[in-house]
């Protein structure tokens, strides 16, 4: 019965869309200005909070509320704390085209109660900060910039990638300044000449070039007279919108940001990539002059962990395979499983935590190397599930992979090859086969799987960056670059099983 309910729910959007198309009658005729007319009235709470309602209904209806905010649908609500005249525009769409209708809204008096709100005070410094409050990227802290899945799938942090301290220096956003003024909701953006933009947005910026740190850098001087607006809806994160021509930090096609967290000295924002709506970007800002490390001295900038030189890694094929076959598994310790901006780092995840107890099903897996290129994976009956495997998150029975997109990543036999290190190159271990991997199924050279099945007969190569064999201690440290440009590395420390 549960399956039928699930299928019915999944079908609802399709049925609803079909109903909408029928109800809204997407004719070939362009709408007229009269059809885009709308009315408005003040709410019972305040004369400065207005409800707008379109006279007719169309499949797509966009509002520009004149205060920096936008909305979609037949109805919208605008908040206007300050006295003044605002131009509100509704644009409606049919198959034949679109048309806009505008009306002026006159707010007679400023409503101080609407201005004296914690979220406004944190953002602008409040009514006493006549020149507003200026924010900058928290560039010295790990995770000041990153990316994760879209908000419908996400937690509240950049799961896919977090930039390390000052990692994007030269991209164009670290010297930018963003000032929010409470008076008339003014927004001042100072770029110092260049901005950092998503590669898909390059055509929108004349003179965009490779930034040298990923994506593009472009010359840009924002217009004067920019504004900001915040909309707070029940059960959702507040949304901060910058008027056309302005943006914050990194331009990915949008000027609307979810406020995940705002405090006196922290502003953490999420925004959806308009060229890839399956991705959400994150930026963390601090007030200009504030040191995220606390105190009056500048916060120390963490230095990249030293990368072993090739000559320091002395491992042979015999070390790997033993007398005939040798099984390896993850070491249950801090930094034995992690992702970071350099080989050996776990700064992006889990950042100094020992996850061996939480993910015991990862730490009991065995990776077996034998003579004549024999390689096998033994999950020991359980796996750590993730969406790309076609099963739910968390430790669970390996049998649940049967019949899923991730079935090829289950226990099985494959092949491997070993390349000894030289004075100029690290030793390498390459596993080959459909679903062949060491420790993490989703990671391959230059990328990560987001869905299964794995590529047929793929080879995945790991650099050996450390090997210790002294007394009772034997450890093998391997890493893999999932960006092919030195941006993100997964690192695993293995010990004999």
DRENDO-1510 file (C-alpha; in Angstrom, 1 decimal, always signed):
<recs>
REC; n; res; u; v; w
REC; 1; UNK; +0.0; +0.0; +0.0 .
REC; 2; UNK; +2.9; +2.4; +0.8 .
REC; 3; UNK; +4.2; +1.9; -2.7 .
REC; 4; UNK; +0.9; +3.0; -4.3 .
REC; 5; UNK; +0.8; +6.1; -2.1 .
REC; 6; UNK; +4.3; +7.0; -3.1 .
REC; 7; UNK; +3.5; +6.6; -6.8 .
REC; 8; UNK; +0.3; +8.6; -6.4 .
REC; 9; UNK; +2.3; +11.5; -4.7 .
REC; 10; UNK; +4.9; +11.4; -7.5 .
REC; 11; UNK; +2.2; +11.7; -10.1 .
REC; 12; UNK; +0.5; +14.7; -8.4 .
REC; 13; UNK; +2.8; +17.4; -9.9 .
REC; 14; UNK; +2.1; +16.0; -13.4 .
REC; 15; UNK; -1.6; +16.0; -12.8 .
REC; 16; UNK; -1.5; +19.5; -11.3 .
REC; 17; UNK; +0.5; +20.8; -14.2 .
REC; 18; UNK; -1.9; +19.4; -16.7 .
REC; 19; UNK; -4.8; +21.0; -14.7 .
REC; 20; UNK; -3.0; +24.3; -14.6 .
REC; 21; UNK; -2.4; +24.4; -18.3 .
REC; 22; UNK; -6.1; +23.6; -18.9 .
REC; 23; UNK; -7.3; +26.2; -16.4 .
REC; 24; UNK; -5.0; +29.0; -17.5 .
REC; 25; UNK; -5.6; +28.5; -21.2 .
REC; 26; UNK; -2.2; +29.1; -22.7 .
REC; 27; UNK; -3.5; +30.6; -25.9 .
REC; 28; UNK; -1.4; +31.8; -28.9 .
REC; 29; UNK; -2.6; +35.3; -28.3 .
REC; 30; UNK; -0.5; +37.8; -26.4 .
REC; 31; UNK; -2.1; +39.1; -23.2 .
REC; 32; UNK; -3.3; +42.8; -23.1 .
REC; 33; UNK; -2.3; +45.4; -20.6 .
REC; 34; UNK; -5.9; +45.3; -19.2 .
REC; 35; UNK; -5.4; +41.6; -18.4 .
REC; 36; UNK; -2.3; +42.4; -16.4 .
REC; 37; UNK; -4.2; +44.8; -14.1 .
REC; 38; UNK; -4.1; +44.4; -10.4 .
REC; 39; UNK; -5.3; +45.9; -7.1 .
REC; 40; UNK; -4.0; +46.2; -3.6 .
REC; 41; UNK; -5.0; +47.0; -0.1 .
REC; 42; UNK; -3.4; +47.5; +3.3 .
REC; 43; UNK; -3.4; +44.7; +5.8 .
REC; 44; UNK; -5.0; +44.8; +9.2 .
REC; 45; UNK; -1.5; +44.8; +10.8 .
REC; 46; UNK; -0.1; +47.9; +9.1 .
REC; 47; UNK; -0.8; +50.5; +6.4 .
REC; 48; UNK; +2.7; +49.8; +5.3 .
REC; 49; UNK; +2.1; +46.1; +4.5 .
REC; 50; UNK; +0.2; +45.7; +1.3 .
REC; 51; UNK; -1.5; +42.7; -0.3 .
REC; 52; UNK; -1.5; +42.7; -4.1 .
REC; 53; UNK; -4.0; +40.7; -6.2 .
REC; 54; UNK; -4.1; +40.3; -10.0 .
REC; 55; UNK; -7.4; +40.7; -11.7 .
REC; 56; UNK; -6.9; +37.6; -13.9 .
REC; 57; UNK; -4.8; +34.5; -13.6 .
REC; 58; UNK; -2.1; +33.3; -16.0 .
REC; 59; UNK; +0.2; +30.3; -16.0 .
REC; 60; UNK; +3.2; +32.6; -15.2 .
REC; 61; UNK; +2.9; +35.8; -13.2 .
REC; 62; UNK; +5.9; +37.8; -12.0 .
REC; 63; UNK; +5.8; +40.8; -9.5 .
REC; 64; UNK; +8.4; +43.5; -9.0 .
REC; 65; UNK; +7.2; +45.1; -5.7 .
REC; 66; UNK; +9.3; +48.3; -6.2 .
REC; 67; UNK; +11.1; +47.7; -2.9 .
REC; 68; UNK; +13.8; +45.3; -4.1 .
REC; 69; UNK; +11.5; +42.3; -3.6 .
REC; 70; UNK; +10.0; +40.0; -6.3 .
REC; 71; UNK; +7.3; +37.4; -6.2 .
REC; 72; UNK; +5.4; +35.0; -8.4 .
REC; 73; UNK; +1.7; +34.0; -8.6 .
REC; 74; UNK; -1.7; +35.7; -8.6 .
REC; 75; UNK; -1.1; +37.3; -5.2 .
REC; 76; UNK; +1.9; +38.9; -3.4 .
REC; 77; UNK; +2.7; +40.9; -0.3 .
REC; 78; UNK; +4.9; +43.9; -0.1 .
REC; 79; UNK; +6.4; +45.5; +3.1 .
REC; 80; UNK; +7.2; +49.2; +2.9 .
REC; 81; UNK; +8.5; +50.4; +6.3 .
REC; 82; UNK; +9.7; +53.8; +4.9 .
REC; 83; UNK; +7.4; +56.6; +3.6 .
REC; 84; UNK; +7.8; +57.2; -0.2 .
REC; 85; UNK; +6.4; +56.3; -3.6 .
REC; 86; UNK; +7.0; +52.8; -5.0 .
REC; 87; UNK; +6.3; +51.5; -8.5 .
REC; 88; UNK; +4.9; +48.0; -8.5 .
REC; 89; UNK; +4.9; +46.0; -11.8 .
REC; 90; UNK; +3.1; +42.8; -12.7 .
REC; 91; UNK; +4.2; +40.9; -15.8 .
REC; 92; UNK; +2.0; +38.1; -17.1 .
REC; 93; UNK; +2.8; +35.5; -19.7 .
REC; 94; UNK; +0.9; +33.4; -22.2 .
REC; 95; UNK; +2.1; +31.3; -25.1 .
REC; 96; UNK; +1.8; +34.3; -27.4 .
REC; 97; UNK; +3.9; +36.7; -25.3 .
REC; 98; UNK; +3.9; +38.8; -22.2 .
REC; 99; UNK; +2.8; +42.2; -21.0 .
REC; 100; UNK; +3.4; +44.3; -17.9 .
REC; 101; UNK; +1.2; +46.6; -15.9 .
REC; 102; UNK; +2.5; +49.1; -13.3 .
REC; 103; UNK; +1.0; +51.2; -10.5 .
REC; 104; UNK; +2.4; +53.7; -8.1 .
REC; 105; UNK; +2.0; +52.9; -4.4 .
REC; 106; UNK; +2.3; +55.9; -2.0 .
REC; 107; UNK; +3.3; +55.1; +1.6 .
REC; 108; UNK; +2.3; +58.1; +3.7 .
REC; 109; UNK; +4.3; +57.5; +6.9 .
REC; 110; UNK; +7.3; +55.6; +8.0 .
REC; 111; UNK; +6.4; +52.7; +10.4 .
REC; 112; UNK; +9.2; +52.5; +13.0 .
REC; 113; UNK; +8.0; +49.2; +14.2 .
REC; 114; UNK; +8.7; +47.6; +10.8 .
REC; 115; UNK; +12.2; +49.0; +10.9 .
REC; 116; UNK; +13.1; +48.0; +14.4 .
REC; 117; UNK; +13.4; +44.3; +13.8 .
REC; 118; UNK; +16.4; +42.1; +14.9 .
REC; 119; UNK; +17.1; +40.9; +11.4 .
REC; 120; UNK; +17.2; +44.5; +10.1 .
REC; 121; UNK; +19.4; +45.6; +13.0 .
REC; 122; UNK; +21.9; +42.8; +12.5 .
REC; 123; UNK; +22.1; +43.5; +8.8 .
REC; 124; UNK; +22.3; +47.3; +8.8 .
REC; 125; UNK; +23.5; +48.2; +12.3 .
REC; 126; UNK; +20.1; +49.7; +13.1 .
REC; 127; UNK; +18.8; +53.2; +13.1 .
REC; 128; UNK; +21.8; +54.6; +14.8 .
REC; 129; UNK; +24.2; +53.4; +12.1 .
REC; 130; UNK; +23.5; +56.3; +9.7 .
REC; 131; UNK; +26.0; +55.0; +7.2 .
REC; 132; UNK; +24.9; +51.4; +7.5 .
REC; 133; UNK; +26.9; +48.3; +8.1 .
REC; 134; UNK; +29.5; +46.9; +5.7 .
REC; 135; UNK; +30.1; +43.2; +5.2 .
REC; 136; UNK; +32.9; +41.2; +3.6 .
REC; 137; UNK; +33.7; +37.6; +2.8 .
REC; 138; UNK; +35.1; +35.7; +5.8 .
REC; 139; UNK; +38.0; +34.7; +3.6 .
REC; 140; UNK; +40.3; +33.5; +6.4 .
REC; 141; UNK; +37.9; +30.8; +7.5 .
REC; 142; UNK; +37.3; +27.4; +6.0 .
REC; 143; UNK; +33.9; +27.2; +4.4 .
REC; 144; UNK; +33.4; +30.9; +3.6 .
REC; 145; UNK; +32.5; +29.8; +0.1 .
REC; 146; UNK; +31.1; +26.4; -1.1 .
REC; 147; UNK; +28.5; +24.4; -2.9 .
REC; 148; UNK; +26.0; +21.7; -2.1 .
REC; 149; UNK; +22.8; +20.2; -3.5 .
REC; 150; UNK; +19.8; +22.3; -4.1 .
REC; 151; UNK; +17.7; +23.3; -1.0 .
REC; 152; UNK; +15.1; +20.6; -1.5 .
REC; 153; UNK; +17.8; +17.9; -0.9 .
REC; 154; UNK; +20.3; +19.9; +1.2 .
REC; 155; UNK; +21.2; +20.3; +4.8 .
REC; 156; UNK; +22.3; +23.8; +5.7 .
REC; 157; UNK; +25.9; +23.6; +4.7 .
REC; 158; UNK; +27.9; +23.1; +1.5 .
REC; 159; UNK; +28.1; +19.3; +1.4 .
REC; 160; UNK; +30.0; +19.1; -1.9 .
REC; 161; UNK; +32.8; +21.5; -1.5 .
REC; 162; UNK; +34.0; +24.1; +1.0 .
REC; 163; UNK; +36.8; +26.6; +0.1 .
REC; 164; UNK; +39.8; +26.7; +2.3 .
REC; 165; UNK; +41.2; +29.9; +3.9 .
REC; 166; UNK; +41.9; +32.4; +1.1 .
REC; 167; UNK; +41.6; +29.7; -1.5 .
REC; 168; UNK; +39.9; +32.0; -4.0 .
REC; 169; UNK; +42.4; +34.9; -3.7 .
REC; 170; UNK; +42.6; +36.6; -7.0 .
REC; 171; UNK; +39.0; +35.6; -8.0 .
REC; 172; UNK; +37.7; +39.1; -7.4 .
REC; 173; UNK; +35.4; +38.8; -4.4 .
REC; 174; UNK; +37.7; +39.1; -1.3 .
REC; 175; UNK; +38.2; +42.8; -1.8 .
REC; 176; UNK; +34.5; +43.6; -2.4 .
REC; 177; UNK; +32.4; +45.4; +0.1 .
REC; 178; UNK; +28.6; +45.3; +0.7 .
REC; 179; UNK; +27.0; +48.0; +2.8 .
REC; 180; UNK; +23.4; +47.7; +4.0 .
REC; 181; UNK; +21.7; +51.0; +5.1 .
REC; 182; UNK; +18.4; +51.0; +6.9 .
REC; 183; UNK; +17.4; +54.4; +5.6 .
REC; 184; UNK; +15.5; +53.8; +2.3 .
REC; 185; UNK; +16.9; +50.3; +2.3 .
REC; 186; UNK; +20.0; +51.4; +0.5 .
REC; 187; UNK; +22.6; +48.9; -0.7 .
REC; 188; UNK; +26.1; +50.0; -1.7 .
REC; 189; UNK; +28.3; +47.5; -3.5 .
REC; 190; UNK; +32.0; +48.3; -4.0 .
REC; 191; UNK; +33.9; +45.9; -6.3 .
REC; 192; UNK; +37.3; +47.5; -6.6 .
REC; 193; UNK; +37.0; +46.8; -10.3 .
REC; 194; UNK; +36.4; +43.1; -10.5 .
REC; 195; UNK; +33.9; +40.5; -9.4 .
REC; 196; UNK; +33.9; +36.7; -9.2 .
REC; 197; UNK; +31.3; +35.0; -11.4 .
REC; 198; UNK; +30.1; +31.5; -12.3 .
REC; 199; UNK; +31.5; +30.2; -15.6 .
REC; 200; UNK; +28.0; +29.9; -17.0 .
REC; 201; UNK; +27.4; +33.7; -16.5 .
REC; 202; UNK; +30.4; +34.8; -18.5 .
REC; 203; UNK; +28.4; +35.9; -21.5 .
REC; 204; UNK; +26.6; +38.5; -19.2 .
REC; 205; UNK; +29.9; +40.2; -18.3 .
REC; 206; UNK; +32.1; +41.9; -20.9 .
REC; 207; UNK; +35.7; +41.1; -20.4 .
REC; 208; UNK; +35.3; +38.0; -18.3 .
REC; 209; UNK; +38.5; +35.9; -18.1 .
REC; 210; UNK; +39.7; +32.8; -16.3 .
REC; 211; UNK; +40.2; +33.7; -12.7 .
REC; 212; UNK; +43.0; +31.3; -12.1 .
REC; 213; UNK; +41.1; +29.9; -9.1 .
REC; 214; UNK; +38.2; +28.4; -10.9 .
REC; 215; UNK; +35.3; +30.1; -12.7 .
REC; 216; UNK; +35.7; +33.6; -14.0 .
REC; 217; UNK; +36.8; +37.1; -13.0 .
REC; 218; UNK; +35.1; +40.1; -14.7 .
REC; 219; UNK; +35.4; +43.9; -14.6 .
REC; 220; UNK; +32.2; +45.3; -13.1 .
REC; 221; UNK; +31.2; +48.6; -11.5 .
REC; 222; UNK; +27.7; +48.4; -10.0 .
REC; 223; UNK; +25.1; +51.1; -10.5 .
REC; 224; UNK; +24.2; +53.6; -7.8 .
REC; 225; UNK; +20.8; +53.6; -6.1 .
REC; 226; UNK; +20.7; +49.9; -5.3 .
REC; 227; UNK; +18.3; +48.6; -2.7 .
REC; 228; UNK; +17.7; +45.5; -0.6 .
REC; 229; UNK; +14.6; +43.8; +0.8 .
REC; 230; UNK; +13.9; +40.9; +3.1 .
REC; 231; UNK; +10.8; +38.7; +3.0 .
REC; 232; UNK; +10.1; +36.5; +6.0 .
REC; 233; UNK; +7.6; +33.7; +5.3 .
REC; 234; UNK; +6.3; +31.2; +7.9 .
REC; 235; UNK; +8.2; +28.0; +7.9 .
REC; 236; UNK; +11.0; +29.2; +5.6 .
REC; 237; UNK; +14.3; +30.9; +5.7 .
REC; 238; UNK; +14.1; +34.7; +5.3 .
REC; 239; UNK; +15.0; +35.8; +1.7 .
REC; 240; UNK; +17.2; +38.7; +1.1 .
REC; 241; UNK; +16.9; +40.3; -2.4 .
REC; 242; UNK; +19.2; +42.9; -4.0 .
REC; 243; UNK; +17.8; +45.1; -6.7 .
REC; 244; UNK; +18.9; +44.6; -10.3 .
REC; 245; UNK; +22.5; +45.3; -10.9 .
REC; 246; UNK; +23.8; +44.3; -7.5 .
REC; 247; UNK; +24.7; +41.0; -5.9 .
REC; 248; UNK; +26.8; +39.5; -3.1 .
REC; 249; UNK; +30.0; +37.6; -3.3 .
REC; 250; UNK; +29.7; +35.3; -6.3 .
REC; 251; UNK; +27.3; +35.8; -9.2 .
REC; 252; UNK; +25.5; +32.6; -10.2 .
REC; 253; UNK; +22.6; +34.3; -12.0 .
REC; 254; UNK; +20.4; +35.3; -9.0 .
REC; 255; UNK; +20.1; +38.2; -6.6 .
REC; 256; UNK; +17.9; +36.4; -4.0 .
REC; 257; UNK; +19.6; +34.8; -1.0 .
REC; 258; UNK; +18.2; +32.6; +1.7 .
REC; 259; UNK; +19.5; +33.8; +5.1 .
REC; 260; UNK; +20.6; +30.5; +6.8 .
REC; 261; UNK; +22.0; +32.4; +9.8 .
REC; 262; UNK; +22.4; +36.0; +10.8 .
REC; 263; UNK; +24.1; +37.3; +13.9 .
REC; 264; UNK; +25.9; +40.5; +14.9 .
REC; 265; UNK; +29.1; +39.2; +13.4 .
REC; 266; UNK; +28.0; +36.6; +10.9 .
REC; 267; UNK; +25.8; +36.4; +7.8 .
REC; 268; UNK; +25.5; +33.0; +6.2 .
REC; 269; UNK; +23.7; +32.9; +2.8 .
REC; 270; UNK; +22.5; +30.2; +0.3 .
REC; 271; UNK; +21.5; +30.8; -3.3 .
REC; 272; UNK; +20.5; +28.5; -6.2 .
REC; 273; UNK; +22.7; +28.3; -9.3 .
REC; 274; UNK; +20.5; +29.6; -12.1 .
REC; 275; UNK; +22.4; +27.6; -14.7 .
REC; 276; UNK; +22.2; +24.4; -12.7 .
REC; 277; UNK; +19.3; +24.4; -10.3 .
REC; 278; UNK; +20.5; +21.2; -8.8 .
REC; 279; UNK; +23.2; +23.2; -7.0 .
REC; 280; UNK; +23.1; +25.7; -4.2 .
REC; 281; UNK; +26.0; +28.0; -3.4 .
REC; 282; UNK; +26.9; +29.3; +0.1 .
REC; 283; UNK; +28.8; +32.4; +1.3 .
REC; 284; UNK; +29.7; +33.4; +4.8 .
REC; 285; UNK; +30.3; +37.1; +5.5 .
REC; 286; UNK; +31.5; +39.1; +8.5 .
REC; 287; UNK; +31.5; +42.8; +9.3 .
REC; 288; UNK; +34.4; +44.7; +7.7 .
REC; 289; UNK; +37.2; +44.9; +10.3 .
REC; 290; UNK; +35.9; +42.0; +12.4 .
REC; 291; UNK; +38.3; +39.1; +12.7 .
REC; 292; UNK; +36.5; +35.7; +12.7 .
REC; 293; UNK; +39.0; +34.3; +15.0 .
REC; 294; UNK; +37.9; +36.7; +17.8 .
REC; 295; UNK; +39.9; +39.2; +19.8 .
REC; 296; UNK; +41.6; +42.3; +18.5 .
REC; 297; UNK; +44.4; +40.6; +16.6 .
REC; 298; UNK; +43.8; +39.2; +13.1 .
REC; 299; UNK; +42.7; +35.6; +13.1 .
REC; 300; UNK; +45.5; +33.2; +12.2 .
REC; 301; UNK; +45.3; +32.0; +8.6 .
REC; 302; UNK; +45.6; +28.2; +8.6 .
REC; 303; UNK; +48.5; +27.1; +6.4 .
REC; 304; UNK; +48.1; +24.2; +3.9 .
REC; 305; UNK; +49.2; +20.9; +5.2 .
REC; 306; UNK; +52.6; +19.9; +3.7 .
REC; 307; UNK; +52.2; +17.6; +0.8 .
REC; 308; UNK; +54.7; +14.7; +0.9 .
REC; 309; UNK; +57.4; +14.8; -1.7 .
REC; 310; UNK; +57.5; +11.7; -4.0 .
REC; 311; UNK; +60.8; +10.6; -2.6 .
REC; 312; UNK; +59.4; +10.3; +0.9 .
REC; 313; UNK; +57.0; +7.4; -0.1 .
REC; 314; UNK; +58.8; +4.1; -0.1 .
REC; 315; UNK; +56.4; +1.4; -0.9 .
REC; 316; UNK; +56.7; -1.7; -3.1 .
REC; 317; UNK; +54.3; -4.1; -4.7 .
REC; 318; UNK; +55.3; -6.7; -2.1 .
REC; 319; UNK; +54.2; -4.3; +0.7 .
REC; 320; UNK; +50.8; -4.0; -0.9 .
REC; 321; UNK; +50.1; -7.7; -1.6 .
REC; 322; UNK; +52.0; -9.4; +1.1 .
REC; 323; UNK; +53.1; -13.1; +0.7 .
REC; 324; UNK; +50.1; -13.8; -1.5 .
REC; 325; UNK; +47.1; -11.6; -0.7 .
REC; 326; UNK; +46.7; -8.8; +1.7 .
REC; 327; UNK; +43.5; -7.1; +3.0 .
REC; 328; UNK; +43.5; -3.5; +4.0 .
REC; 329; UNK; +40.8; -1.4; +5.8 .
REC; 330; UNK; +40.3; +2.1; +7.0 .
REC; 331; UNK; +42.1; +3.1; +10.1 .
REC; 332; UNK; +39.6; +4.1; +12.9 .
REC; 333; UNK; +41.0; +7.5; +13.7 .
REC; 334; UNK; +40.9; +11.2; +12.9 .
REC; 335; UNK; +41.9; +12.1; +9.4 .
REC; 336; UNK; +41.6; +8.5; +8.2 .
REC; 337; UNK; +38.7; +9.5; +6.0 .
REC; 338; UNK; +38.3; +13.0; +4.8 .
REC; 339; UNK; +38.1; +15.6; +2.0 .
REC; 340; UNK; +40.0; +18.8; +1.9 .
REC; 341; UNK; +41.8; +21.3; -0.4 .
REC; 342; UNK; +45.1; +19.4; -0.3 .
REC; 343; UNK; +46.2; +15.8; -0.1 .
REC; 344; UNK; +46.0; +14.6; +3.5 .
REC; 345; UNK; +43.6; +17.3; +4.6 .
REC; 346; UNK; +40.1; +16.8; +6.0 .
REC; 347; UNK; +39.3; +20.5; +6.4 .
REC; 348; UNK; +36.1; +20.2; +4.3 .
REC; 349; UNK; +34.9; +17.0; +5.9 .
REC; 350; UNK; +34.8; +15.9; +8.7 .
REC; 351; UNK; +37.2; +18.6; +9.9 .
REC; 352; UNK; +39.0; +16.9; +12.8 .
REC; 353; UNK; +36.2; +14.5; +13.8 .
REC; 354; UNK; +36.6; +10.8; +14.2 .
REC; 355; UNK; +33.6; +9.3; +12.3 .
REC; 356; UNK; +34.6; +5.6; +12.7 .
REC; 357; UNK; +31.8; +5.0; +15.3 .
REC; 358; UNK; +29.1; +6.8; +13.3 .
REC; 359; UNK; +30.0; +5.0; +10.1 .
REC; 360; UNK; +31.3; +1.7; +11.3 .
REC; 361; UNK; +30.0; +0.1; +8.1 .
REC; 362; UNK; +32.8; +2.0; +6.2 .
REC; 363; UNK; +35.6; +1.1; +8.6 .
REC; 364; UNK; +35.0; -2.7; +8.4 .
REC; 365; UNK; +35.2; -2.9; +4.6 .
REC; 366; UNK; +38.2; -4.8; +3.3 .
REC; 367; UNK; +40.2; -4.1; +0.1 .
REC; 368; UNK; +42.2; -7.1; -0.9 .
REC; 369; UNK; +45.3; -7.0; -3.2 .
REC; 370; UNK; +46.8; -10.1; -4.5 .
REC; 371; UNK; +49.4; -11.6; -7.0 .
REC; 372; UNK; +48.8; -11.2; -10.7 .
REC; 373; UNK; +46.8; -8.0; -10.3 .
REC; 374; UNK; +43.9; -9.5; -8.3 .
REC; 375; UNK; +41.8; -7.0; -6.4 .
REC; 376; UNK; +38.6; -7.6; -4.5 .
REC; 377; UNK; +36.2; -5.6; -2.3 .
REC; 378; UNK; +34.5; -7.2; +0.6 .
REC; 379; UNK; +31.8; -5.0; +2.3 .
REC; 380; UNK; +31.4; -7.4; +5.2 .
REC; 381; UNK; +27.7; -7.5; +4.8 .
REC; 382; UNK; +26.9; -3.8; +5.2 .
REC; 383; UNK; +27.5; -0.5; +3.3 .
REC; 384; UNK; +27.1; +3.2; +4.0 .
REC; 385; UNK; +24.2; +4.2; +1.8 .
REC; 386; UNK; +23.9; +7.5; -0.2 .
REC; 387; UNK; +21.6; +8.7; -2.9 .
REC; 388; UNK; +23.9; +8.0; -5.8 .
REC; 389; UNK; +23.9; +4.3; -4.8 .
REC; 390; UNK; +20.1; +4.2; -5.1 .
REC; 391; UNK; +19.5; +3.5; -1.4 .
REC; 392; UNK; +18.9; +5.7; +1.6 .
REC; 393; UNK; +21.6; +7.4; +3.7 .
REC; 394; UNK; +23.3; +5.6; +6.5 .
REC; 395; UNK; +24.7; +2.1; +7.4 .
REC; 396; UNK; +22.5; -0.7; +6.1 .
REC; 397; UNK; +22.6; -4.3; +4.8 .
REC; 398; UNK; +24.6; -4.7; +1.6 .
REC; 399; UNK; +21.7; -6.8; +0.2 .
REC; 400; UNK; +19.7; -3.6; -0.3 .
REC; 401; UNK; +22.0; -2.7; -3.3 .
REC; 402; UNK; +20.5; -5.7; -5.2 .
REC; 403; UNK; +18.5; -4.4; -8.1 .
REC; 404; UNK; +19.5; -0.7; -7.6 .
REC; 405; UNK; +21.6; +1.6; -9.7 .
REC; 406; UNK; +24.5; +1.0; -7.3 .
REC; 407; UNK; +24.5; -2.8; -7.5 .
REC; 408; UNK; +27.9; -2.9; -9.3 .
REC; 409; UNK; +29.5; -1.2; -6.3 .
REC; 410; UNK; +28.7; -4.2; -4.1 .
REC; 411; UNK; +31.4; -6.7; -3.0 .
REC; 412; UNK; +33.2; -8.2; -6.0 .
REC; 413; UNK; +36.4; -9.0; -7.8 .
REC; 414; UNK; +38.3; -6.6; -10.1 .
REC; 415; UNK; +41.9; -5.9; -11.2 .
REC; 416; UNK; +44.6; -3.6; -10.0 .
REC; 417; UNK; +48.0; -2.3; -11.1 .
REC; 418; UNK; +50.8; -0.7; -9.1 .
REC; 419; UNK; +53.2; +2.0; -10.3 .
REC; 420; UNK; +56.3; +2.5; -8.1 .
REC; 421; UNK; +57.3; +6.0; -7.2 .
REC; 422; UNK; +60.2; +7.9; -8.7 .
REC; 423; UNK; +62.1; +11.0; -7.8 .
REC; 424; UNK; +59.5; +13.1; -9.6 .
REC; 425; UNK; +56.2; +11.0; -9.2 .
REC; 426; UNK; +54.3; +9.4; -6.4 .
REC; 427; UNK; +53.5; +5.7; -6.4 .
REC; 428; UNK; +50.1; +5.0; -7.8 .
REC; 429; UNK; +47.5; +2.3; -7.3 .
REC; 430; UNK; +44.9; +1.8; -10.1 .
REC; 431; UNK; +41.9; -0.4; -9.7 .
REC; 432; UNK; +39.9; -1.4; -12.8 .
REC; 433; UNK; +36.5; -2.8; -13.4 .
REC; 434; UNK; +32.8; -1.9; -13.3 .
REC; 435; UNK; +32.4; -0.6; -9.8 .
REC; 436; UNK; +36.0; -0.9; -8.8 .
REC; 437; UNK; +37.0; +1.6; -6.0 .
REC; 438; UNK; +38.9; +1.9; -2.8 .
REC; 439; UNK; +37.0; +3.2; +0.2 .
REC; 440; UNK; +34.6; +5.6; -1.5 .
REC; 441; UNK; +32.5; +4.4; -4.5 .
REC; 442; UNK; +31.5; +7.8; -5.7 .
REC; 443; UNK; +35.0; +9.4; -6.1 .
REC; 444; UNK; +36.9; +9.0; -9.4 .
REC; 445; UNK; +39.6; +11.0; -11.1 .
REC; 446; UNK; +38.1; +14.4; -11.9 .
REC; 447; UNK; +34.6; +13.9; -10.4 .
REC; 448; UNK; +32.1; +12.2; -8.2 .
REC; 449; UNK; +29.1; +10.1; -9.2 .
REC; 450; UNK; +25.8; +11.7; -8.4 .
REC; 451; UNK; +23.8; +8.7; -9.7 .
REC; 452; UNK; +24.6; +5.1; -10.6 .
REC; 453; UNK; +25.4; +2.9; -12.2 .
REC; 454; UNK; +29.2; +3.3; -12.4 .
REC; 455; UNK; +30.9; +3.6; -15.8 .
REC; 456; UNK; +31.6; +0.2; -17.3 .
REC; 457; UNK; +35.2; -1.1; -16.8 .
REC; 458; UNK; +36.4; +2.3; -15.4 .
REC; 459; UNK; +39.9; +2.7; -14.0 .
REC; 460; UNK; +40.4; +4.8; -10.9 .
REC; 461; UNK; +43.9; +5.8; -9.8 .
REC; 462; UNK; +45.0; +6.8; -6.3 .
REC; 463; UNK; +48.3; +8.5; -5.4 .
REC; 464; UNK; +50.1; +7.0; -2.5 .
REC; 465; UNK; +51.2; +9.9; -0.4 .
REC; 466; UNK; +52.3; +8.0; +2.7 .
REC; 467; UNK; +53.5; +4.6; +3.8 .
REC; 468; UNK; +54.8; +3.6; +7.3 .
REC; 469; UNK; +56.0; +0.1; +8.2 .
REC; 470; UNK; +57.8; +0.3; +11.5 .
REC; 471; UNK; +57.4; -2.4; +14.2 .
REC; 472; UNK; +53.8; -3.1; +14.8 .
REC; 473; UNK; +52.6; -0.1; +12.8 .
REC; 474; UNK; +51.8; -0.2; +9.2 .
REC; 475; UNK; +49.8; +2.5; +7.4 .
REC; 476; UNK; +49.1; +3.3; +3.8 .
REC; 477; UNK; +47.8; +6.8; +2.9 .
REC; 478; UNK; +46.2; +7.3; -0.5 .
REC; 479; UNK; +44.5; +10.3; -2.1 .
REC; 480; UNK; +42.4; +11.1; -5.2 .
REC; 481; UNK; +41.8; +14.5; -6.8 .
REC; 482; UNK; +38.2; +14.8; -7.9 .
REC; 483; UNK; +38.7; +18.1; -9.7 .
REC; 484; UNK; +41.7; +17.3; -11.9 .
REC; 485; UNK; +43.0; +20.8; -11.0 .
REC; 486; UNK; +44.1; +20.4; -7.4 .
REC; 487; UNK; +41.0; +21.8; -5.9 .
REC; 488; UNK; +39.4; +18.9; -3.8 .
REC; 489; UNK; +41.0; +15.7; -2.6 .
REC; 490; UNK; +39.7; +12.7; -0.8 .
REC; 491; UNK; +42.3; +11.0; +1.4 .
REC; 492; UNK; +42.1; +7.6; +3.1 .
REC; 493; UNK; +44.5; +6.0; +5.6 .
REC; 494; UNK; +44.5; +2.2; +5.4 .
REC; 495; UNK; +45.9; -0.4; +7.8 .
REC; 496; UNK; +46.2; -4.2; +7.4 .
REC; 497; UNK; +42.8; -5.9; +8.1 .
</recs>
